Amino acid sequence: MARLWFLLAVWGCVAGCAEKPTEIPKVYRGPMVMATNIHTIYSDSAQPKVDVSAPLQYEFASGNRSFPKGITIWFYNLQGQKESRLTANKGYYDKATEIYTGQGNVVVENTLKKEKLNSEELKWNRYERRVYTDKFVRIETPQEILLGEGLTASQDFSTYKILKPRGVLPASKL
């Protein structure tokens, strides 16, 4: 019996003195909040200015947001009418810069002027009230189709400038 106690004591010392592996704490980097069918309206003096909606939104600890199933942003004009709409296959919001980014088949339509922009990526800065990209753009107006790289525009798409124009085609040719 004494021999058993001796062996248990020795084993306890060896097991207790053995170096335990250092465990690295796991840090979760995924979304903290998931919301479906979100709808956010930005207004000024009770007048709607921008309307953001998405079927799915993930919010991260940093405050950044992801819209993996697409995003739609409506921009209102000074008269309170919905003037233009931005849609994208997916979107992101960067809390630090306050910039929304639409990616994958980005379309901006000015419903009042009947103009349409296509690009693969477009950023919206809500404080500067402008949209911009350095990617290829195609703008279709009732009279012509404009092609180029890079664009800066007012958020309602009422004015725009293609940074590197590549061509102009009459709309009737397509």
OpenMM code with the backbone's topology and positions (N, CA, C; nanometers):
from openmm import Vec3, app, unit

residues = "MET ALA ARG LEU TRP PHE LEU LEU ALA VAL TRP GLY CYS VAL ALA GLY CYS ALA GLU LYS PRO THR GLU ILE PRO LYS VAL TYR ARG GLY PRO MET VAL MET ALA THR ASN ILE HIS THR ILE TYR SER ASP SER ALA GLN PRO LYS VAL ASP VAL SER ALA PRO LEU GLN TYR GLU PHE ALA SER GLY ASN ARG SER PHE PRO LYS GLY ILE THR ILE TRP PHE TYR ASN LEU GLN GLY GLN LYS GLU SER ARG LEU THR ALA ASN LYS GLY TYR TYR ASP LYS ALA THR GLU ILE TYR THR GLY GLN GLY ASN VAL VAL VAL GLU ASN THR LEU LYS LYS GLU LYS LEU ASN SER GLU GLU LEU LYS TRP ASN ARG TYR GLU ARG ARG VAL TYR THR ASP LYS PHE VAL ARG ILE GLU THR PRO GLN GLU ILE LEU LEU GLY GLU GLY LEU THR ALA SER GLN ASP PHE SER THR TYR LYS ILE LEU LYS PRO ARG GLY VAL LEU PRO ALA SER LYS LEU".split()
positions = [
    Vec3(0.0821, -0.1179, 0.0000),
    Vec3(0.0000, 0.0000, 0.0000),
    Vec3(0.0869, 0.1249, 0.0000),
    Vec3(0.1941, 0.1227, 0.0783),
    Vec3(0.2850, 0.2365, 0.0830),
    Vec3(0.3482, 0.2579, -0.0535),
    Vec3(0.3742, 0.1462, -0.1186),
    Vec3(0.4343, 0.1553, -0.2514),
    Vec3(0.3377, 0.2261, -0.3475),
    Vec3(0.2076, 0.1994, -0.3402),
    Vec3(0.1078, 0.2625, -0.4256),
    Vec3(0.1009, 0.4130, -0.3999),
    Vec3(0.1027, 0.4505, -0.2719),
    Vec3(0.1015, 0.5928, -0.2384),
    Vec3(0.2263, 0.6627, -0.2889),
    Vec3(0.3387, 0.5954, -0.2799),
    Vec3(0.4643, 0.6529, -0.3278),
    Vec3(0.4566, 0.6761, -0.4796),
    Vec3(0.4072, 0.5782, -0.5536),
    Vec3(0.3964, 0.5909, -0.6992),
    Vec3(0.2975, 0.7029, -0.7376),
    Vec3(0.1875, 0.7125, -0.6662),
    Vec3(0.0907, 0.8189, -0.6937),
    Vec3(0.1505, 0.9559, -0.6646),
    Vec3(0.2280, 0.9678, -0.5573),
    Vec3(0.2914, 1.0951, -0.5232),
    Vec3(0.3936, 1.1340, -0.6286),
    Vec3(0.4757, 1.0374, -0.6728),
    Vec3(0.5762, 1.0665, -0.7763),
    Vec3(0.5059, 1.1054, -0.9068),
    Vec3(0.4038, 1.0317, -0.9430),
    Vec3(0.3316, 1.0622, -1.0667),
    Vec3(0.2662, 1.2000, -1.0585),
    Vec3(0.2121, 1.2351, -0.9432),
    Vec3(0.1520, 1.3670, -0.9236),
    Vec3(0.2533, 1.4780, -0.9393),
    Vec3(0.3731, 1.4578, -0.8871),
    Vec3(0.4783, 1.5597, -0.9010),
    Vec3(0.5210, 1.5738, -1.0459),
    Vec3(0.5391, 1.4610, -1.1124),
    Vec3(0.5824, 1.4646, -1.2531),
    Vec3(0.4737, 1.5300, -1.3383),
    Vec3(0.3503, 1.4897, -1.3179),
    Vec3(0.2413, 1.5454, -1.3970),
    Vec3(0.2211, 1.6927, -1.3651),
    Vec3(0.2334, 1.7290, -1.2379),
    Vec3(0.2149, 1.8682, -1.1973),
    Vec3(0.3281, 1.9573, -1.2410),
    Vec3(0.4485, 1.9008, -1.2508),
    Vec3(0.5648, 1.9808, -1.2875),
    Vec3(0.5864, 1.9872, -1.4379),
    Vec3(0.5167, 1.9040, -1.5112),
    Vec3(0.5349, 1.9039, -1.6561),
    Vec3(0.4891, 2.0381, -1.7124),
    Vec3(0.5588, 2.0835, -1.8138),
    Vec3(0.5262, 2.2123, -1.8756),
    Vec3(0.3973, 2.1994, -1.9551),
    Vec3(0.3037, 2.2830, -1.9232),
    Vec3(0.1757, 2.2800, -1.9929),
    Vec3(0.1877, 2.3614, -2.1213),
    Vec3(0.1264, 2.3134, -2.2275),
    Vec3(0.1343, 2.3902, -2.3529),
    Vec3(0.0637, 2.5248, -2.3368),
    Vec3(0.1229, 2.6270, -2.3967),
    Vec3(0.0630, 2.7592, -2.3923),
    Vec3(-0.0531, 2.7618, -2.4908),
    Vec3(-0.1679, 2.7981, -2.4429),
    Vec3(-0.2848, 2.8027, -2.5286),
    Vec3(-0.3062, 2.9450, -2.5764),
    Vec3(-0.3155, 2.9604, -2.7058),
    Vec3(-0.3383, 3.0917, -2.7647),
    Vec3(-0.4884, 3.1174, -2.7638),
    Vec3(-0.5283, 3.2275, -2.7026),
    Vec3(-0.6727, 3.2551, -2.7007),
    Vec3(-0.7234, 3.2806, -2.8420),
    Vec3(-0.8388, 3.2259, -2.8704),
    Vec3(-0.8978, 3.2446, -3.0033),
    Vec3(-0.9745, 3.3760, -3.0052),
    Vec3(-0.9525, 3.4527, -3.1103),
    Vec3(-1.0199, 3.5812, -3.1257),
    Vec3(-1.1230, 3.5669, -3.2368),
    Vec3(-1.2459, 3.5941, -3.2057),
    Vec3(-1.3531, 3.5864, -3.3047),
    Vec3(-1.3516, 3.7124, -3.3885),
    Vec3(-1.3455, 3.6953, -3.5176),
    Vec3(-1.3400, 3.8092, -3.6080),
    Vec3(-1.4637, 3.8184, -3.6975),
    Vec3(-1.5585, 3.7351, -3.6734),
    Vec3(-1.6794, 3.7336, -3.7551),
    Vec3(-1.7779, 3.8402, -3.7117),
    Vec3(-1.8953, 3.8389, -3.7725),
    Vec3(-1.9956, 3.9403, -3.7400),
    Vec3(-2.0479, 3.9250, -3.5974),
    Vec3(-2.0763, 4.0385, -3.5358),
    Vec3(-2.1330, 4.0399, -3.4014),
    Vec3(-2.2858, 4.0427, -3.4084),
    Vec3(-2.3380, 4.1033, -3.5148),
    Vec3(-2.4819, 4.1176, -3.5314),
    Vec3(-2.5177, 4.0827, -3.6753),
    Vec3(-2.6279, 4.0105, -3.6908),
    Vec3(-2.6819, 3.9823, -3.8232),
    Vec3(-2.8247, 4.0360, -3.8262),
    Vec3(-2.8575, 4.1114, -3.9298),
    Vec3(-2.9925, 4.1663, -3.9428),
    Vec3(-3.0433, 4.1374, -4.0835),
    Vec3(-3.1716, 4.1106, -4.0933),
    Vec3(-3.2316, 4.0864, -4.2246),
    Vec3(-3.3274, 4.1996, -4.2589),
    Vec3(-3.3403, 4.2226, -4.3871),
    Vec3(-3.4313, 4.3249, -4.4406),
    Vec3(-3.4131, 4.4601, -4.3713),
    Vec3(-3.2886, 4.5086, -4.3724),
    Vec3(-3.2604, 4.6374, -4.3069),
    Vec3(-3.3081, 4.7521, -4.3954),
    Vec3(-3.3399, 4.8612, -4.3289),
    Vec3(-3.3852, 4.9812, -4.3988),
    Vec3(-3.3438, 5.1004, -4.3132),
    Vec3(-3.2524, 5.1818, -4.3639),
    Vec3(-3.2027, 5.2983, -4.2919),
    Vec3(-3.2288, 5.4229, -4.3754),
    Vec3(-3.2857, 5.5245, -4.3127),
    Vec3(-3.3112, 5.6508, -4.3825),
    Vec3(-3.2270, 5.7595, -4.3167),
    Vec3(-3.1446, 5.8268, -4.3977),
    Vec3(-3.0683, 5.9428, -4.3514),
    Vec3(-3.1502, 6.0658, -4.3884),
    Vec3(-3.1705, 6.1538, -4.2911),
    Vec3(-3.2516, 6.2726, -4.3182),
    Vec3(-3.1831, 6.3967, -4.2623),
    Vec3(-3.2329, 6.5108, -4.3065),
    Vec3(-3.1857, 6.6391, -4.2578),
    Vec3(-3.3085, 6.7274, -4.2410),
    Vec3(-3.3309, 6.7765, -4.1209),
    Vec3(-3.4481, 6.8595, -4.0902),
    Vec3(-3.5782, 6.7893, -4.1316),
    Vec3(-3.5868, 6.6624, -4.0980),
    Vec3(-3.7038, 6.5785, -4.1246),
    Vec3(-3.7291, 6.5539, -4.2736),
    Vec3(-3.6343, 6.5868, -4.3596),
    Vec3(-3.6452, 6.5600, -4.5030),
    Vec3(-3.5556, 6.4409, -4.5363),
    Vec3(-3.6100, 6.3365, -4.5986),
    Vec3(-3.5242, 6.2230, -4.6351),
    Vec3(-3.4212, 6.2650, -4.7395),
    Vec3(-3.2980, 6.2188, -4.7207),
    Vec3(-3.1900, 6.2483, -4.8156),
    Vec3(-3.1398, 6.1212, -4.8834),
    Vec3(-3.1301, 6.0135, -4.8037),
    Vec3(-3.0780, 5.8864, -4.8547),
    Vec3(-3.1532, 5.7733, -4.7852),
    Vec3(-3.1796, 5.6684, -4.8610),
    Vec3(-3.2526, 5.5526, -4.8116),
    Vec3(-3.1694, 5.4288, -4.8461),
    Vec3(-3.1212, 5.3554, -4.7448),
    Vec3(-3.0366, 5.2377, -4.7651),
    Vec3(-3.1146, 5.1138, -4.7238),
    Vec3(-3.1180, 5.0135, -4.8109),
    Vec3(-3.1845, 4.8883, -4.7754),
    Vec3(-3.1023, 4.7701, -4.8263),
    Vec3(-3.1169, 4.6576, -4.7556),
    Vec3(-3.0451, 4.5363, -4.7932),
    Vec3(-3.1174, 4.4160, -4.7331),
    Vec3(-3.1140, 4.3016, -4.8026),
    Vec3(-3.1786, 4.1825, -4.7480),
    Vec3(-3.1034, 4.1216, -4.6292),
    Vec3(-2.9711, 4.1466, -4.6209),
    Vec3(-2.8910, 4.0908, -4.5128),
    Vec3(-2.7769, 4.1853, -4.4791),
    Vec3(-2.7569, 4.2090, -4.3496),
    Vec3(-2.6464, 4.2945, -4.3048),
    Vec3(-2.5748, 4.2264, -4.1891),
    Vec3(-2.4425, 4.2221, -4.1989),
    Vec3(-2.3584, 4.1768, -4.0883),
    Vec3(-2.2885, 4.2991, -4.0314),
    Vec3(-2.2873, 4.3120, -3.8991),
    Vec3(-2.2129, 4.4208, -3.8358),
    Vec3(-2.1031, 4.3599, -3.7499),
    Vec3(-1.9822, 4.4164, -3.7625),
    Vec3(-1.8649, 4.3654, -3.6937),
    Vec3(-1.8327, 4.4523, -3.5722),
    Vec3(-1.7450, 4.4033, -3.4850),
    Vec3(-1.7088, 4.4752, -3.3628),
    Vec3(-1.6530, 4.6139, -3.3938),
    Vec3(-1.5888, 4.6302, -3.5071),
    Vec3(-1.5309, 4.7586, -3.5471),
    Vec3(-1.6371, 4.8608, -3.5883),
    Vec3(-1.7586, 4.8142, -3.6095),
    Vec3(-1.8641, 4.9024, -3.6614),
    Vec3(-1.8792, 4.8907, -3.8120),
    Vec3(-1.7864, 4.8221, -3.8779),
    Vec3(-1.7984, 4.7991, -4.0214),
    Vec3(-1.9170, 4.7077, -4.0481),
    Vec3(-1.9736, 4.7202, -4.1679),
    Vec3(-2.0883, 4.6384, -4.2047),
    Vec3(-2.0650, 4.5752, -4.3405),
    Vec3(-2.1243, 4.4603, -4.3584),
    Vec3(-2.1173, 4.3887, -4.4848),
    Vec3(-2.2595, 4.3575, -4.5302),
    Vec3(-2.2827, 4.3682, -4.6603),
    Vec3(-2.4131, 4.3398, -4.7201),
    Vec3(-2.3911, 4.2331, -4.8274),
    Vec3(-2.3778, 4.1063, -4.7869),
    Vec3(-2.3376, 4.0023, -4.8819),
    Vec3(-2.4425, 3.9652, -4.9859),
    Vec3(-2.5678, 4.0008, -4.9645),
    Vec3(-2.6733, 3.9665, -5.0606),
    Vec3(-2.7213, 4.0882, -5.1383),
    Vec3(-2.6416, 4.1950, -5.1379),
    Vec3(-2.6759, 4.3120, -5.2168),
    Vec3(-2.7184, 4.4300, -5.1321),
    Vec3(-2.7178, 4.5459, -5.1974),
    Vec3(-2.7548, 4.6702, -5.1316),
    Vec3(-2.8226, 4.7616, -5.2331),
    Vec3(-2.9192, 4.8396, -5.1852),
    Vec3(-2.9873, 4.9405, -5.2668),
    Vec3(-2.9838, 5.0719, -5.1909),
    Vec3(-2.9413, 5.1773, -5.2584),
    Vec3(-2.9362, 5.3097, -5.1971),
    Vec3(-3.0129, 5.4065, -5.2873),
    Vec3(-3.1165, 5.4677, -5.2334),
    Vec3(-3.1920, 5.5713, -5.3043),
    Vec3(-3.1421, 5.7076, -5.2582),
    Vec3(-3.1247, 5.7995, -5.3529),
    Vec3(-3.0844, 5.9371, -5.3232),
    Vec3(-3.2009, 6.0297, -5.3588),
    Vec3(-3.2318, 6.1195, -5.2673),
    Vec3(-3.3422, 6.2145, -5.2865),
    Vec3(-3.2878, 6.3486, -5.3354),
    Vec3(-3.3666, 6.4191, -5.4156),
    Vec3(-3.3275, 6.5537, -5.4595),
    Vec3(-3.3779, 6.6565, -5.3574),
    Vec3(-3.3545, 6.7843, -5.3849),
    Vec3(-3.3933, 6.8905, -5.2912),
    Vec3(-3.5449, 6.9000, -5.2711),
    Vec3(-3.6214, 6.8509, -5.3683),
    Vec3(-3.7674, 6.8548, -5.3572),
    Vec3(-3.8224, 6.7337, -5.2811),
    Vec3(-3.7344, 6.6469, -5.2352),
    Vec3(-3.7772, 6.5296, -5.1596),
    Vec3(-3.8188, 6.4115, -5.2450),
    Vec3(-3.7880, 6.4166, -5.3749),
    Vec3(-3.8215, 6.3066, -5.4651),
    Vec3(-3.7037, 6.2101, -5.4734),
    Vec3(-3.7341, 6.0817, -5.4888),
    Vec3(-3.6284, 5.9845, -5.5152),
    Vec3(-3.5778, 6.0122, -5.6564),
    Vec3(-3.4506, 6.0517, -5.6658),
    Vec3(-3.3962, 6.0919, -5.7958),
    Vec3(-3.3090, 5.9836, -5.8583),
    Vec3(-3.2287, 5.9162, -5.7767),
    Vec3(-3.1424, 5.8133, -5.8327),
    Vec3(-3.1298, 5.6966, -5.7367),
    Vec3(-3.0973, 5.5806, -5.7961),
    Vec3(-3.0876, 5.4572, -5.7191),
    Vec3(-2.9590, 5.3857, -5.7534),
    Vec3(-2.8846, 5.3454, -5.6510),
    Vec3(-2.7632, 5.2660, -5.6668),
    Vec3(-2.7943, 5.1252, -5.6191),
    Vec3(-2.7643, 5.0257, -5.7019),
    Vec3(-2.7782, 4.8863, -5.6616),
    Vec3(-2.6469, 4.8148, -5.6876),
    Vec3(-2.6168, 4.7157, -5.6051),
    Vec3(-2.4945, 4.6372, -5.6214),
    Vec3(-2.5183, 4.4963, -5.5689),
    Vec3(-2.4431, 4.4002, -5.6233),
    Vec3(-2.4559, 4.2609, -5.5800),
    Vec3(-2.4155, 4.2408, -5.4348),
    Vec3(-2.3198, 4.3207, -5.3881),
    Vec3(-2.2801, 4.3177, -5.2472),
    Vec3(-2.2280, 4.4545, -5.2087),
    Vec3(-2.2211, 4.4789, -5.0794),
    Vec3(-2.1773, 4.6101, -5.0336),
    Vec3(-2.1037, 4.6026, -4.9019),
    Vec3(-2.0337, 4.7109, -4.8721),
    Vec3(-1.9572, 4.7238, -4.7482),
    Vec3(-1.9717, 4.8662, -4.6966),
    Vec3(-1.9624, 4.8787, -4.5657),
    Vec3(-1.9612, 5.0101, -4.5024),
    Vec3(-1.8413, 5.0135, -4.4103),
    Vec3(-1.7546, 5.1132, -4.4287),
    Vec3(-1.6357, 5.1306, -4.3462),
    Vec3(-1.6637, 5.2396, -4.2438),
    Vec3(-1.6722, 5.2024, -4.1177),
    Vec3(-1.7077, 5.2958, -4.0101),
    Vec3(-1.6048, 5.4074, -3.9957),
    Vec3(-1.4760, 5.3757, -4.0100),
    Vec3(-1.3704, 5.4755, -3.9901),
    Vec3(-1.3779, 5.5876, -4.0924),
    Vec3(-1.4111, 5.5543, -4.2157),
    Vec3(-1.4159, 5.6553, -4.3222),
    Vec3(-1.5583, 5.6997, -4.3551),
    Vec3(-1.6574, 5.6264, -4.3029),
    Vec3(-1.7991, 5.6550, -4.3313),
    Vec3(-1.8294, 5.6411, -4.4810),
    Vec3(-1.7652, 5.5434, -4.5457),
    Vec3(-1.7823, 5.5231, -4.6896),
    Vec3(-1.8493, 5.3888, -4.7164),
    Vec3(-1.9528, 5.3919, -4.7995),
    Vec3(-2.0174, 5.2707, -4.8484),
    Vec3(-1.9517, 5.2330, -4.9807),
    Vec3(-1.9333, 5.1031, -5.0038),
    Vec3(-1.8787, 5.0537, -5.1296),
    Vec3(-1.9724, 4.9486, -5.1854),
    Vec3(-2.0131, 4.9670, -5.3094),
    Vec3(-2.0926, 4.8672, -5.3799),
    Vec3(-2.0016, 4.7934, -5.4759),
    Vec3(-2.0177, 4.6612, -5.4831),
    Vec3(-1.9334, 4.5812, -5.5725),
    Vec3(-2.0177, 4.4808, -5.6488),
    Vec3(-1.9718, 4.4493, -5.7691),
    Vec3(-2.0380, 4.3481, -5.8502),
    Vec3(-2.1651, 4.3997, -5.9141),
    Vec3(-2.1608, 4.4242, -6.0413),
    Vec3(-2.2759, 4.4741, -6.1169),
    Vec3(-2.3406, 4.5951, -6.0484),
    Vec3(-2.2617, 4.6981, -6.0315),
    Vec3(-2.3117, 4.8216, -5.9712),
    Vec3(-2.3855, 4.9010, -6.0793),
    Vec3(-2.5075, 4.9409, -6.0463),
    Vec3(-2.5893, 5.0187, -6.1396),
    Vec3(-2.6411, 5.1408, -6.0658),
    Vec3(-2.6234, 5.2573, -6.1273),
    Vec3(-2.6826, 5.3802, -6.0752),
    Vec3(-2.7753, 5.4319, -6.1831),
    Vec3(-2.9000, 5.4536, -6.1458),
    Vec3(-2.9986, 5.5052, -6.2403),
    Vec3(-3.0540, 5.6366, -6.1888),
    Vec3(-3.0453, 5.7403, -6.2725),
    Vec3(-3.1122, 5.8659, -6.2419),
    Vec3(-3.2489, 5.8549, -6.3074),
    Vec3(-3.3501, 5.8310, -6.2262),
    Vec3(-3.4837, 5.8041, -6.2796),
    Vec3(-3.5473, 5.9266, -6.3431),
    Vec3(-3.5091, 6.0459, -6.2998),
    Vec3(-3.5674, 6.1677, -6.3569),
    Vec3(-3.5037, 6.2029, -6.4914),
    Vec3(-3.3712, 6.1821, -6.5055),
    Vec3(-3.3021, 6.2159, -6.6299),
    Vec3(-3.2911, 6.0974, -6.7253),
    Vec3(-3.3348, 5.9791, -6.6803),
    Vec3(-3.3278, 5.8565, -6.7620),
    Vec3(-3.1842, 5.8247, -6.8021),
    Vec3(-3.0923, 5.8351, -6.7060),
    Vec3(-2.9523, 5.8010, -6.7298),
    Vec3(-2.9147, 5.6831, -6.6408),
    Vec3(-2.8183, 5.6041, -6.6907),
    Vec3(-2.7801, 5.4824, -6.6193),
    Vec3(-2.6286, 5.4646, -6.6246),
    Vec3(-2.5702, 5.4306, -6.5117),
    Vec3(-2.4267, 5.4048, -6.5019),
    Vec3(-2.4066, 5.2598, -6.4624),
    Vec3(-2.3083, 5.1928, -6.5253),
    Vec3(-2.2692, 5.0574, -6.4881),
    Vec3(-2.1210, 5.0572, -6.4539),
    Vec3(-2.0865, 4.9840, -6.3476),
    Vec3(-1.9468, 4.9673, -6.3081),
    Vec3(-1.9368, 4.8424, -6.2212),
    Vec3(-1.8168, 4.7986, -6.1924),
    Vec3(-1.7965, 4.6845, -6.1037),
    Vec3(-1.7778, 4.7276, -5.9590),
    Vec3(-1.7470, 4.8548, -5.9375),
    Vec3(-1.7294, 4.9046, -5.8010),
    Vec3(-1.7574, 5.0534, -5.7978),
    Vec3(-1.8233, 5.0962, -5.6922),
    Vec3(-1.8533, 5.2374, -5.6748),
    Vec3(-1.8572, 5.2673, -5.5259),
    Vec3(-1.7970, 5.3790, -5.4874),
    Vec3(-1.7948, 5.4205, -5.3466),
    Vec3(-1.8850, 5.5425, -5.3296),
    Vec3(-1.9472, 5.5496, -5.2125),
    Vec3(-2.0322, 5.6633, -5.1788),
    Vec3(-1.9849, 5.7226, -5.0476),
    Vec3(-1.9476, 5.8512, -5.0523),
    Vec3(-1.9079, 5.9257, -4.9335),
    Vec3(-2.0259, 6.0135, -4.8967),
    Vec3(-2.0942, 5.9789, -4.7886),
    Vec3(-2.2179, 6.0509, -4.7559),
    Vec3(-2.1933, 6.1916, -4.7053),
    Vec3(-2.0745, 6.2186, -4.6485),
    Vec3(-2.0465, 6.3545, -4.6014),
    Vec3(-2.0107, 6.4482, -4.7161),
    Vec3(-1.9409, 6.3959, -4.8160),
    Vec3(-1.9087, 6.4764, -4.9342),
    Vec3(-2.0227, 6.4728, -5.0365),
    Vec3(-2.1182, 6.3862, -5.0141),
    Vec3(-2.2332, 6.3694, -5.1037),
    Vec3(-2.1912, 6.3417, -5.2474),
    Vec3(-2.0975, 6.2477, -5.2594),
    Vec3(-2.0515, 6.2121, -5.3931),
    Vec3(-2.0263, 6.0631, -5.4039),
    Vec3(-2.0307, 6.0138, -5.5263),
    Vec3(-1.9946, 5.8767, -5.5580),
    Vec3(-1.8738, 5.8817, -5.6503),
    Vec3(-1.7914, 5.7779, -5.6433),
    Vec3(-1.6701, 5.7778, -5.7252),
    Vec3(-1.6171, 5.6362, -5.7425),
    Vec3(-1.5331, 5.6194, -5.8440),
    Vec3(-1.4663, 5.4924, -5.8695),
    Vec3(-1.3435, 5.5178, -5.9550),
    Vec3(-1.2506, 5.4231, -5.9526),
    Vec3(-1.1374, 5.4270, -6.0448),
    Vec3(-1.1493, 5.3126, -6.1465),
    Vec3(-1.2606, 5.2426, -6.1449),
    Vec3(-1.2865, 5.1289, -6.2335),
    Vec3(-1.3527, 5.1757, -6.3636),
    Vec3(-1.3679, 5.0820, -6.4556),
    Vec3(-1.4353, 5.1076, -6.5827),
    Vec3(-1.5800, 5.1487, -6.5571),
    Vec3(-1.6282, 5.2465, -6.6329),
    Vec3(-1.7675, 5.2918, -6.6220),
    Vec3(-1.8309, 5.2997, -6.7610),
    Vec3(-1.9598, 5.2790, -6.7624),
    Vec3(-2.0407, 5.2927, -6.8840),
    Vec3(-2.1639, 5.3723, -6.8446),
    Vec3(-2.1842, 5.4864, -6.9088),
    Vec3(-2.2995, 5.5711, -6.8794),
    Vec3(-2.3860, 5.5775, -7.0035),
    Vec3(-2.5124, 5.5450, -6.9841),
    Vec3(-2.6080, 5.5469, -7.0939),
    Vec3(-2.7076, 5.6600, -7.0704),
    Vec3(-2.7137, 5.7520, -7.1657),
    Vec3(-2.8104, 5.8617, -7.1619),
    Vec3(-2.9082, 5.8384, -7.2772),
    Vec3(-3.0152, 5.9143, -7.2852),
    Vec3(-3.1065, 5.8973, -7.3988),
    Vec3(-3.0386, 5.9242, -7.5345),
    Vec3(-2.9326, 6.0059, -7.5372),
    Vec3(-2.8663, 6.0416, -7.6627),
    Vec3(-2.7399, 5.9616, -7.6923),
    Vec3(-2.6651, 5.9191, -7.5890),
    Vec3(-2.5348, 5.8591, -7.6142),
    Vec3(-2.4937, 5.7622, -7.5031),
    Vec3(-2.3870, 5.6879, -7.5350),
    Vec3(-2.3266, 5.5978, -7.4377),
    Vec3(-2.1822, 5.6425, -7.4193),
    Vec3(-2.1450, 5.6701, -7.2965),
    Vec3(-2.0108, 5.7177, -7.2630),
    Vec3(-1.9338, 5.6052, -7.1953),
    Vec3(-1.8074, 5.5869, -7.2365),
    Vec3(-1.7227, 5.4828, -7.1795),
    Vec3(-1.5973, 5.5457, -7.1229),
    Vec3(-1.5441, 5.4880, -7.0158),
    Vec3(-1.4203, 5.5399, -6.9604),
    Vec3(-1.3800, 5.4705, -6.8322),
    Vec3(-1.2722, 5.5215, -6.7753),
    Vec3(-1.2226, 5.4701, -6.6477),
    Vec3(-1.2243, 5.5812, -6.5456),
    Vec3(-1.2768, 5.5498, -6.4297),
    Vec3(-1.2819, 5.6472, -6.3220),
    Vec3(-1.3979, 5.7425, -6.3382),
    Vec3(-1.4564, 5.7795, -6.2254),
    Vec3(-1.5715, 5.8680, -6.2281),
    Vec3(-1.5840, 5.9356, -6.0933),
    Vec3(-1.6257, 6.0588, -6.0959),
    Vec3(-1.6690, 6.1279, -5.9757),
    Vec3(-1.8020, 6.1934, -6.0102),
    Vec3(-1.8974, 6.1839, -5.9172),
    Vec3(-2.0318, 6.2339, -5.9454),
    Vec3(-2.0989, 6.2785, -5.8165),
    Vec3(-2.1999, 6.3625, -5.8324),
    Vec3(-2.2820, 6.3969, -5.7165),
    Vec3(-2.3584, 6.2709, -5.6774),
    Vec3(-2.3948, 6.2598, -5.5501),
    Vec3(-2.4581, 6.1372, -5.5030),
    Vec3(-2.5919, 6.1087, -5.5708),
    Vec3(-2.6590, 6.2115, -5.6184),
    Vec3(-2.7858, 6.1888, -5.6881),
    Vec3(-2.7648, 6.1658, -5.8380),
    Vec3(-2.6384, 6.1658, -5.8817),
    Vec3(-2.6009, 6.1406, -6.0202),
    Vec3(-2.6551, 6.2474, -6.1143),
    Vec3(-2.6810, 6.3661, -6.0603),
    Vec3(-2.7292, 6.4751, -6.1449),
    Vec3(-2.6143, 6.5374, -6.2238),
    Vec3(-2.4927, 6.5315, -6.1696),
    Vec3(-2.3734, 6.5755, -6.2418),
    Vec3(-2.2649, 6.4695, -6.2238),
    Vec3(-2.1839, 6.4525, -6.3269),
    Vec3(-2.0765, 6.3534, -6.3189),
    Vec3(-1.9641, 6.3900, -6.4145),
    Vec3(-1.8476, 6.3296, -6.3879),
    Vec3(-1.7313, 6.3511, -6.4732),
    Vec3(-1.6565, 6.2192, -6.4850),
    Vec3(-1.6351, 6.1738, -6.6082),
    Vec3(-1.5534, 6.0553, -6.6319),
    Vec3(-1.4084, 6.1015, -6.6346),
    Vec3(-1.3245, 6.0397, -6.5524),
    Vec3(-1.1873, 6.0859, -6.5368),
    Vec3(-1.0987, 6.0541, -6.6574),
    Vec3(-1.1161, 5.9359, -6.7170),
    Vec3(-1.0401, 5.8982, -6.8368),
    Vec3(-1.1386, 5.8491, -6.9426),
    Vec3(-1.1966, 5.9431, -7.0188),
    Vec3(-1.2940, 5.9029, -7.1212),
    Vec3(-1.2306, 5.8122, -7.2263),
    Vec3(-1.3041, 5.7112, -7.2707),
    Vec3(-1.2542, 5.6174, -7.3717),
    Vec3(-1.3342, 5.6237, -7.5011),
    Vec3(-1.4554, 5.6737, -7.4940),
    Vec3(-1.5339, 5.6804, -7.6162),
    Vec3(-1.6755, 5.7245, -7.5920),
    Vec3(-1.7379, 5.7701, -7.7011),
    Vec3(-1.8778, 5.8131, -7.6990),
    Vec3(-1.9442, 5.7469, -7.8195),
    Vec3(-2.0562, 5.6806, -7.7925),
    Vec3(-2.1305, 5.6157, -7.8989),
    Vec3(-2.2720, 5.6723, -7.9023),
    Vec3(-2.3294, 5.6910, -8.0207),
    Vec3(-2.4696, 5.7328, -8.0242),
    Vec3(-2.5582, 5.6214, -7.9684),
    Vec3(-2.6551, 5.6557, -7.8891),
    Vec3(-2.7419, 5.5558, -7.8267),
    Vec3(-2.8202, 5.4776, -7.9321),
    Vec3(-2.8472, 5.5378, -8.0460),
    Vec3(-2.9239, 5.4703, -8.1507),
    Vec3(-2.8456, 5.3564, -8.2152),
    Vec3(-2.7129, 5.3532, -8.2029),
    Vec3(-2.6302, 5.2487, -8.2634),
    Vec3(-2.6377, 5.1184, -8.1872),
    Vec3(-2.6842, 5.1201, -8.0642),
    Vec3(-2.6902, 4.9969, -7.9859),
    Vec3(-2.8277, 4.9506, -7.9789),
] * unit.nanometer
topology = app.Topology()
chain = topology.addChain("A")
for resn in residues:
    res = topology.addResidue(resn, chain)
    for name in ("N", "CA", "C"):
        topology.addAtom(name, app.Element.getBySymbol(name[0]), res)
